[in-house]
Amino acid sequence: MAEIYAAYNLALTVADSLAPEISETINNVGEFIQKLKNDVSNYVGGIQDAKKMKANFKFAEKYAETLLKDPTLPDSTRQKLSHTYQTALETKDFFCNGTDCNTTSKDGKGPNIIEELITPLCEQNKAKLLALNEALEQAQQMIAEKETELIVAGSSITCGCSGLDDILTFDRDCKNVILALEKLKKSIATKAMLHKFEASITAIGQIKIGDVCIDKVYIHAQESPSFEVLLSSKKKTTMGVEFDVSNSTNKFKIDIQDTEAKDVKIDAVWKYLGNSSIDPNLPVDVTLLTLSTKGETFLKKQEAVITHVYNDAKGGRSKYCDEHEGHSTSEWFCEKSNHYYNEILGKPTIGLGHLITSQDELDLYCSQTLSIDDCMKLFREKDLPRYETPLKNAVDVKLTQYQYDALVSFVFNTGSGGLRDRGLFKKLINKGIFDEDKIRKEFEKWHQPTIVIPRRDDETELFINGKYTFRGIEIN
């Protein structure tokens, strides 16, 4: 299997290096082979087509020769690959010289005088090269199958709680479930920031982790053809475990569809994958960061999670829906006097600082009390992206995880508008200036209303020293 992995990695490296020559972005080897097959089918001759064919041959030569040396390759596959490879090499000069396959003369005024010779020869050569690409594709599929077999065989997770084969447990995708979990676990263990899936994934199966039997694990992501999972974004949800997808608003989800002992089963998956936290002291590109679990706890302390609609000027004990009863539904935000506190107009809020912005939304949340889990789901899905995206767009330098967490809290409280023009970003952060006294002074400029002063002090301490505190007391 070591040779198989080496062959695949070499192929991916070669494909990636040749991608510019065919003006394509390469996500995986199979996709590259398909692009080359398209180039062969569409070949008509000329400089540009010759350039693409040279890339085709460079890839085929390196990949085929590596595969042919692999002792694990079945003899029948080896013989087919060897034959198609040698046959395809006979066409190299024809394609790499950009031989004209058009059936009209170069001046475009009439038929090609040797059309009877060139057209059949062109089609024959295309067929030879396509056969090689198809043989490489078949070998690539074999690599993927062997990779799955190796990883599943070496996993401590079993398919089906009884250890029976998929066909007996009706969990035909459980090997793909194990494969995805093992790949994530390996990337997390190496403290990688991202894990790349070479293709979209949807798999469901019954698995056993230790003594915990999970009847239905559903792994899915709305991405295609390939995507990168941000490992530091690992979070528990009411359904299972989820990760953010890089450069996307979608999620990579590991859902537990069982109803019995759901929390125990979610915890088993969570623990099996391991700790996904990146080094909090290591500055990284902000596009690779998301609010950490500790950062979320910090924000929950600062904001408090309120399960009913409250008046944000009066605090979590207030009942905005009661205040609003009898008021005109056409007024938004409602400016009746009983919504004010210390001359500040209070606005309806719920959960972790979720501002309600329409009468329909107010009617919805006034009719119910949310659970803590529902509040956090609302925060993660609706509110957090509205602050993280402009924050990332406003920062040009690398930040540590704790610096990023501090800024998320700061922006969540002060708003996301005009971040680049604020002194904290414009004069300091984006110029790489992290002087403690200067940073403190910029945070202190946001001390209004005075009720936020303790929060600003906590955010400053977090940004400068990496200490997660609430009113100066460290959060466990």
N, C-alpha and C positions, 0 to 999 in steps of 0.2 A: 504493500500500500504506500510505502514511502515514495516509490517510483511514480505511482499514480499521482500523488500529491505534487511531486516535483514537476511532473508533466503538465498538470493543470496550472500551477503557479507560473511556469515558464510561458505557457500559452497566454495567460492573462497579461503577463508583462509584455510579451511580444505584441499582443493585440493592442494594448494601451499605447505602446510606443509608435505603432503604425496607424493609429486612429487618425492623426492629422492628415495622413496621405490619402485617405478616402473621405476626408472632411466629415468625420463622424465622431460622436462621443461613445466610448465603449463602457458598458456596464458589466458585461460578462462574456465569457468565451463563446457560448452558444449564440448569443446575439451577434457577435462579431462574424461568426461563420455565416449566419444568415445574411448579413449585409454583403459579405463577399459573394455569396451565391447570387444575390440580386445584381451585383456589379457584373458578374459573368453573363447573366441572362440579358442584361441591358447593353452589353459591349457592342459598339459599332466601329470602333477604331479611333485613332487620333491620340494626341499627347495626353489629354486628361484621362482617357480610358487606360492608356498604357501605364500611367502613374498608379492607378488603382490596381491594375493587374500585377505590378511589381510588388505592391504591398501584399497581395494575395499569395504570391509565390514565396515571399520572405516568411510569411506566417506558416504556410503549408510546409515548407522545407524544415523549419525548426521544430514545429509541432509533430509532424509525421515522423521525423527521424528520432525524436525522443520517445514517442510511443512505440515505435518498432523495436527499440532496445529494451522495453519494459517486459520482464519475464512473466508478469501476471496477465498479460494480454492473451486472450484465447487464440489458438492457432488459426481458426477460421477467420477471425477478425484481423489477425496479423497478415494473413495471406491476401485478403481483400484489400487492406490498406496498402500493402506493398505493391500490389499490381496496379491499383488506381494511381498511386503516387508516381511510379515509373512511367506510366502512360501519360499522366498529366505533364510530366517534365518535358515530354516531346513537343508540347505546345508552347513552351515558355518563350521562345524567340518570336513566335507568331504574335502573341499577345503583348509582350513587353516592348515590341517595336511599334506597337500601335497600328498593326496591319489593318487596312481599310476593309470593313465588311459591308459597306454600303453597296447597293445594287445600281447606283447611278455613278457617273463619272465625277471626278473631283471638281470639274467646272459646273456640275449640276445640269448640263445641257442634254444629256442623253444617257443611255444605259452603259454600265461598266463593260468595257470590251472583253474583260475576262470574267464576267459575272458567272458563267457556267462553271468556272473553276473555283473562284473565291467563295461564293455563297455556300456550297456544300462543305468546303474545307472549314469555313468559319463555324458552321453548325456542328461539325464533327469535333472540332477542338473545344467548343463550348461544352459539349456533352462530356468530354474527358475531364475537363476541369471541374464541372459540376459534380461528377462522380467522386472526385477526390474530396471536395468539400462535404459531400454527403457521408463519405467514409469517416472523415474527421468528426462530423457531427455525431455519428453513431458511436465513435470511440468516446466522445465527450459525454454522451448520455450514460455510457458504461462507467465512466469515472464517477459521475454523480451517484449512480446506483451503488458502486463499491464504497463510496464515501459514506452513504447512508448506512449500509450494512456494518461498516467498521464502527461508526459512532454509536449506533444502536446496540451493537453487541457489547461495547465497552461501557455502556451506561448502567448505572445502578437502578434506573427507572425501568419498570417492566411494562410490556404491552398487555393490557387486560389484567384484572385483579387476580385471576386464577392462574396467570402465566400462560394461558392458552394462546394459540396463534390468532392473528387478526380475523381470519376467515371464520373462526369459531365464536369469537366475541363480537363480531360485526363492527369492529373498530378498524376499518380498513386504512384509516389515515394515522393511526396511533404512532407509527414509526416516524412520520413527518412531524408529529407533535414532539416526540423525544428528540429528534434531530434539531428542531428549532430551540428547544430548551437547553440542549447541550452546547449548541453554538453560542447562545447568549451567556451561559454559565462560564464558558471558556474565556470569552471576551471580557466579562466582568472580573474574572480572576486575575487577568493580566493588567487590570486597571486601565483598559482601553477607554477612550471617550466615546467612540462610535462602534457599532457593529453593522456591517453591510450585508443585507440580504440580496442575493443576486437576482431574485425574481419575486413577484408578488406571492403571498402565502395565505392559504386558507386550509386549516386542518382541524379535524375533530377526532377525539379518541378517548378510550378508557385506559388510564394508566395507574400505576402504583408507585408512590414515592415513599420508601421505607415501609411503615405499617399503614400508611394512609392510602386508601383506595379512592380515586376520583373517577366517577362514572363518565363524566363528559367534560373534557378540557377542550375549549374552542379557541384556537389561535388564529388571529386575522389582522390584516392591515389593508386599508383602502389605498394601496399604492401599487404602481406598475410602471415599468417592468422591474426596477430595482430601487432600493431605498436604504437609508441609513437610520438606525435607531440610536437615539441619544441615551447612553447608558446611565448617566447621572440623573436622568429624569424619572427613574424607576419609582413608582408609587403604588400603594395599595388602594384599591377602590372597593365599592360594595360588590362588584362583580368579579374581581380578581386582581391582576397586576397589569399595569400599563406603562408604556414608555412613550415619550414624544418622538416624532419622526422629524429628522433634520430637514429644515427648509419646507415645512408643511404644517398645516393646522391639524392634520390627522394624527391618530394614535395607533401604536402597535399594541394590541390587547391580548392578554391571556385570560380568558373568561372561564370561570368555574360555573357550569350550568346546573350543578347539583343544588338541591335545596337543603338536604340534611347535612348538618355539621359543616356548613359552608365556610365559616370563619377558619376552622381547623384546616380545611383543604387549601384555602387561599394562603394561609400561613405556611403550609408545607411547600408550596410552590415558591413563595417569597424567600424562605430560608434556603431552599435548594439552589436558587439562582445566585445567592450570595450578596455581599455588600457591593453596591454599585457606586459608592461615593468616590469622587475624584479627590486628589490631594487638595484640601481647602487652602493650602498656602501656595499652590502653583498657579500663577497667572496664565489664563488661557483665553483664546478668542471668545468673545461674548456670545457668538452664534452657537457655541457648543455648551452654553450654560442654560440652566433653567432653575427656577426657585427650588432649593434643596428641601428635604424633609425638615431639617432643623430650621431653615429659613421660613418654612410654612408655619412651624410651631411659634417662631418669633412673631410672625405677622398675626397669628391667631391671638397671641397674648396682647398685642398692641391694639387690635381692632375689637376683639371679643366676637364670638359666634352667637348671634341672636336668632332664635328660631321663629320669632314673630316679627311683624312689620313695626319698626320703631321710628321715632323722630330723631334724626342724626344730630340735631342741635341739643336735644334734651337727654340723649343717652339711651342705653338698652332697656331700661325699665319703663320707658314711655310706651304708649300704645297709639301709634299714628292712626290706625283704622278707626279707633274710637273718637279721636280728635276730628277726623275727617267726616264722620257720619253727618248726613244732612247737608253737606256742602255740594255745590254744583260740580257735576262730573266734567264739565267743560273747562274748568280751571286747572291749568297745569303749568308749572307747579302751583298748588293752591296757596294763596297768600292771606288766608284768614288769620286773624290775630292770634288765635290759640295755637298756631303752628310755630309762633316765634318764641325764642328764648334769648334773653339778653340782646335784643334787637337783631338776632340772627334768624333768618327764615329756615326752619327745619324742613328736611326733605325725607320722604319715605325710604327706608332702608331695611334690608333683611340679610340674614346670614353673615358672611364675613365681609361687611361693608358693601354689599351689592345695592347700588342706587337704583331704585325703581323709577323708570322714566316714561311710563304711560299709564293712562287710566285702566286699560285692559290688564296690564301687568299688576297694578295695584289691586284690582278686583280679584285676580287670581290668588295672590298671596294673602289677601285679607280673609279669604275663605278657608284658610288652612294654616296649620302650624307645621313647619318643616322639621325633619330630623336633622341631627348634626351631620350625618352622612350626606343628606340632600343639600345642606348648606355648602358643604365642601365641594360637592359635585358642581353646584352652581358657580362657585368661585373658580374652580379649575377650568371649567368649560366656557364660561361667559366672561368672567372678569379678568383673570390673570393674563390671557393673551392680549387684552386691550392695553395692558401696561407694559408687558414684556417686549412686545414688538416695537413700540416707539423708543423704549429704553435701549434696546439693542441697536436701533438705527441711529441713536444719538451718541453712541460710544465708539471711538476709533481705536482704542488701545485694549490691551489684554487686562483682564481683571481676575482676582481670586474669587472662589465661590462665595466667601463671606462678604467681600466687597459688593458683589453682585446682589446678594440677598439684602444687604443694607439699602442699596439703591432701589430695589423693587419695593421695599417698604416705604421708602421716602417718596417715590413717584406715586405709589398707590394712595398715599395720604395727600400729596400736594398737587396731583394731577400730572398728566403726561404732555401737556401742551408746552411748546417752546423750550424743550429741554436743552437743545444745543446753545440757546442764547443765555442760559443761566450761568452765573459765574462759576458754580461748582464744576460744570462740564466744560464751558468755553475757556476759562482761565486756568483751570487746574487739571482735571482728569484727562481731557483730550490733548493736553500738552505734556502728559506724563509727570505732572507735578503732584506728589502725594505728601507734601509737607504737613505734619500733624497740625500745627497751629493754623495754617491757611485753610486746611480742610474744615477744622472746627468753626472758623469764622464764617465760612460759606454755609454750613449747616445752620448756624445761629441766625442767619438772615431769614430763616423760615420758622420763627418762633411765634407766629400769630395764627390763631388765637393762643393765648398763654397756656391753655390746657394741653397743647401739643409739646410743650418744652421737655417734659420727661421722655417722651417718645423720640424727639429729635436727639436728645442726649444718648439714648440707647442706640439709635441708628449710627450716630457718630462713633461711639465706642466699638460697634460692630465693624464699621468700615475701616477704622484705623487699627484696631487691635484684634479683630476676629472673635470678640467675646459676645455671645448671644445673651443679652440681659433684658430684664423687665423691671423698670424703675430702679435700675442699678444692681439688681440681684440676678446672678447668673442663672440661666435656664438649663435644667438638666435634660 
